[in-house]
Amino acid sequence: MGNWNVINDGNILSPQGYKAGSKYVGIKSKKTEKPDMTIVVSEREATSAGVFTTNKFAAAPVIYCREVLKHGKARAIVVNSGNANAATGAEGVEDARKLGAAVAGELGLKPEEVFVCSTGVIGVHLPMEKMLQGIKEIIPLIGNTAEHGHLAERAIMTTDLVPKELALELELSGGKVILGSMAKGSGMIHPNMATMLGYITTDAEISSELMQKMLKEATDNSYNMLTVDGDTSTNDTLIMLANGMSGVKVESKEDIEKFAAAVNHICTEMAKKVAADGEGATHLLIVEAKNMPSVKDARLVARAVAASSLFKCAVFGKDANWGRVISAAGYSGAEFRTDLIDVVMKSCAGDIEVMHAGSGLNFDEEKAAKILNEKDITVVLDFHDGDACATAYGCDLTYDYVKIKSGTRVHHFNITCTALH
């Protein structure tokens, strides 16, 4: 645990000075009780940071958000689910601009102060008439209660089954600050960053340059170590706003380290939530690569094992198939000695070593099955060949994943967080 406290029922609006309004406006073809558009607003100008997909077919809202980020300041974010506005050409980019301008006009802001994000099906143009009317209807609904925050989270969900929210209170030298977050993501997720949308708000005062550096580093440790199905989305976006309304500055070395640790924690916990909610998933899979020659090597191994379809199937079948683990490590591209590796599988039901010093062990398969029967499974590969470590997050591969994907004509999207823009 770091120098923070988790806020009970915390959400994207937990920090001072943030409000949101959400509503079903008709983007999703079948009306549900869940909203499909949300607008998050800061009461004052906020510094901004962002990381986006590395997919060559970056969606129109990603192209637009990259432009907004260049200003380093923002006041609002509008997000819709049900339509990704991806592979929609110049018209898609213009539609994103129109949405930003419409929100700005209703709130008395400049268009360049509004981020625009979308998630949903690809290759379909936005229902602009419905969305522009929806923006007008959402504005009177904007408020800052916990329920407003929870509705904002639900508005960005697509195939997600579980809301993903978290807020922390952090003590700095100048006083307390709060960080709030929400995210969506369930399928089409693989580094860098996967099919996900993520948002972090804070009432701390911090420069956009420093926050950008922190966010990129946190992404490399979290969302870029996340895989569900090996597909990288067109829309993945992670945006952070800091409005300074706490009056507490992040500028001393100690405060910078504490704040960066909190950002890293939020991104890591949210990545775990996305992995655990993988389409059809029954297990959260955590893979730790320890004591390797370099961080690069450790990340390669951890991600390869977490992404291995064969091993993901083995976890679903509660089979401690360590051969699939070392096979994935072997083709990962990492450099390491093969004669020192220990492999341990563990959960809240216990732990079991299945390989020692590069050789497989005879182990109690019944005990291993009990360990793998728990919701959260951790696989530890200790290479005893350095001091670099990395952790990747994934899930098992189940019958339901195939059913979900075989029953949809078009894909759901989000983005990858490796590149810094």
Order of alpha helices (4+ residues) and beta strands (2+ residues): beta-beta-beta-alpha-beta-alpha-beta-alpha-alpha-beta-beta-beta-alpha-beta-alpha-beta-alpha-alpha-alpha-beta-beta-beta-alpha-beta-beta-alpha-beta
